[in-house]
Amino acid sequence: LAMLGGRRSVEQLMAQADTIPLHRLAIALARAASDMDIEALMRQPASEKAAIATVLACGLRHDVLRIPPLLGIAHDRRWPKPVRLAACKALAIIGDRSAADGLHRLAEKESDPEMQKAATRAHKRVLRRAVGRSR
């Protein structure tokens, strides 16, 4: 399904989300989904697992256009903690400097130690990648 791509493939993947391991689902979504599919899945995920897979797929796609929504998810305490943690991971994978300030603010202001640690690690990774690209 990932190699076929398209809306129908994405629909089938999401219909089977509970039976597919999370890492495989994220990889398949990264390959199969269009920008419009990702956008729709981020707005209304069917489940927590679907939200995590979609967020991670953004990271795997190195989708710089999704940095603002990913930062929003990471900061928003209304999202389940695993989704927020996945948003930090996705931002670290993308590694774009534009996420650095938002991650730094999250690391400083977050009260949950696990979220704080994830934001700090993502921030450091973004800064390392930015330094590596400038050389």
C-alpha positions in Angstrom: 0.0 0.0 0.0 2.8 2.4 0.8 4.3 1.9 -2.7 1.0 2.3 -4.4 0.2 5.5 -2.6 -2.9 7.6 -3.0 -6.0 8.3 -0.9 -7.3 4.7 -1.1 -4.0 3.3 0.2 -4.0 5.8 3.0 -7.6 4.9 3.9 -6.7 1.2 4.0 -3.6 1.8 6.1 -5.7 3.8 8.6 -8.4 1.2 8.6 -5.8 -1.4 9.6 -3.9 1.0 12.0 -4.6 -1.2 15.1 -3.0 -4.2 13.4 0.1 -2.6 12.0 3.1 -1.8 14.3 3.4 1.9 14.9 6.8 2.3 13.2 5.7 0.5 10.1 2.5 2.5 9.9 4.4 5.8 10.2 6.8 4.7 7.4 4.0 3.6 5.2 2.1 6.9 5.7 5.2 8.8 4.9 5.5 7.0 1.6 1.8 6.8 0.6 0.2 10.0 1.8 0.0 13.2 -0.2 0.3 16.6 1.5 -3.5 16.8 1.5 -3.8 13.4 3.2 -1.4 14.3 5.9 -3.2 17.6 6.5 -6.5 15.8 6.9 -5.1 13.2 9.2 -3.5 15.8 11.4 -6.7 17.7 11.7 -8.9 14.7 12.6 -7.0 11.6 13.5 -9.1 8.5 14.0 -7.2 7.5 17.1 -4.2 8.3 19.3 -2.2 5.8 17.3 -3.2 7.3 14.1 -2.2 10.8 15.4 1.2 9.5 16.5 1.8 7.8 13.1 0.8 10.9 11.2 3.0 13.1 13.3 6.0 10.7 12.8 5.3 10.5 9.1 5.7 14.3 8.9 9.1 13.9 10.4 10.1 11.0 8.1 9.0 13.1 5.1 11.2 16.0 6.4 8.1 18.1 5.9 9.3 21.6 6.7 5.8 23.0 6.0 4.4 21.0 9.0 6.8 22.6 11.5 4.2 25.1 12.8 1.4 22.5 13.3 3.9 20.1 14.9 5.1 22.8 17.3 1.5 23.5 18.1 0.8 19.9 18.9 4.0 19.7 21.1 2.9 22.7 23.1 -0.8 21.9 23.4 -1.6 20.0 26.5 -5.0 19.0 25.1 -3.2 16.5 22.9 -2.3 13.1 24.6 1.2 13.0 25.9 2.4 10.3 23.4 1.3 12.5 20.5 3.1 15.5 21.9 6.3 13.4 22.4 6.0 12.1 18.8 5.7 15.8 17.6 9.0 16.5 19.4 10.6 13.5 17.7 9.3 14.5 14.3 10.7 18.0 14.7 14.1 16.5 15.6 14.0 14.3 12.5 13.1 17.3 10.3 15.9 19.2 11.9 15.1 22.6 10.6 16.4 25.6 12.4 12.9 27.3 12.3 11.8 24.9 15.1 14.6 25.7 17.5 12.9 28.6 19.3 9.6 26.8 19.8 11.4 23.7 21.1 13.5 25.8 23.4 10.4 27.6 24.9 8.7 24.2 25.4 11.8 22.8 27.2 11.9 25.8 29.5 8.2 26.1 30.3 7.0 22.5 30.3 6.1 21.1 33.7 6.1 17.4 32.7 9.7 16.1 33.0 9.3 13.6 30.1 8.0 16.3 27.7 10.7 18.7 28.9 13.4 16.0 28.2 11.9 15.3 24.7 11.8 19.0 23.8 15.4 19.5 25.1 16.7 16.6 23.0 14.8 17.7 19.9 16.2 21.3 20.4 19.7 20.0 20.7 19.4 17.9 17.6 17.9 20.8 15.6 20.8 23.0 16.6 23.4 20.3 15.7 21.9 19.8 12.3 21.7 23.5 11.7 25.5 23.8 12.5 26.3 20.9 10.3 24.4 22.4 7.3 26.1 25.8 7.7 29.5 24.3 7.1 
